[in-house]
Amino acid sequence: MRTLRRRGLLQKWRRKAKSKKRKAKSEKQNTKSKKQKAKSKKQKAKSKKQKARYKGSSKSAQITERLKMKKRFLIFILFVLAGCATPRIDRTYTAVSQDSRAQYLIIHYTAGNFESSLKTLSQGPVSSHYLVNQDPPTIYQLVDETRRAYHAGVSYWKGATQLNASSIGIEIVNLGYRDNFNGVEGRTYFDFPQPQIDAVIALVKKIVAEHLIAPDRILAHSDIAPGRKPDPGPRFPWKQLADAGLIPWPDAAAVAERKAAFELLPPDIVWWQTKLSQHGYFVPRTGEVNPVMSDVIGAFQMRFRPAKFDGLPDAETAAILDVLTSASSSPSAAVPPTVPQTGTTMLPKP
């Protein structure tokens, strides 16, 4: 009996506790609702006051207020548009006096295989616009022609220096050369596969047509940096570019005629230095043989007489140089042409 009474008392106490909780919760909700209603009344009263003030104001004041609101809105829109819009450029007119950024085309070899060459030219501090692989002969563009690639380095040609900014570079995948051993002097250079050369010639034709690059500005890296760079080396077939009408080439009959004349009367050092400068190289005109002159002659021979490029001034090299630099048909060993002097302070060291 006592147990039953205790259970009944517990149940009554629990019911009363739940009832109190419900009442407290209901009171809180009522209080919150009253606060919201009071807040709403305040907002309505404020709105009525503003409307009454606006109605009570003069018509001109109302118009002024509307204009101010429109002005604020327009200023906001202008700020938003200024952050994302680009300036409108009118391209109706075009100047006549202009030409391409690319004034020179420089040909190199990579002195490595395709994988190492691609990594160096795409991820290293040097670059080129194009890379031409061997097998299959694929042309890869690494730098847009409108942008500068870093392939020429310290360079010079006919008074122009630092040719990176004004040239397009073509790197040809080729191992370059290996040094000879076992008592054999010199280096052995590697050949270029003919399909790869065909791809290079097609690429050169495209670039020349698009940028109108002059034939005497299609150059070897060794032309613009003799002694410092040997590429593309004596195995590169420059004669094929000449046969394709891309570069000048000396007439064989004229070379043979002038060679005979130079064998009888060899030109002096001043003639060599003047003619090499006229052709485009940087050669100090000291009147004496110097290492720079020897490097330049070697680079010239590598391109126009690759069978022998020892850097020595001989009659055949003189004949080729004279044909390429002279407008007349007779040898100019006796009277070298006058070449405009360029201030040596502006010239880089090769």
NORBELFEN-V334591 format. One line per field, one symbol per residue. psi: psi as a letter, one per 40 degrees, with the letter a starting at -180 (. if undefined). A space follows every 10 residues. Layout:
# NORBELFEN-V334591
psi->???
This chain:
# NORBELFEN-V334591
psi->dddddddddd dddddddddd dddddddddd dddddddddd dddddddddd dddddeiidd dddddddddd dddddddddd dddeiiihhh fdihidgiai dheihhhiid fiiddddddd edeaeiiidi hhidhighhh hdhideihig ddahihhfeh igedefihhh hhhiebiihi afehiaihii ihiddddddd dddddddddd efhideehii dddegiddhe ieieehgddd dddefdiihi hddddddddd ddddgiiidd ddddddddde ihhhgeeihi dddddddddd dddegedhge ehgidddddd ddddehdiei ifddgiihhh ihhedehih.
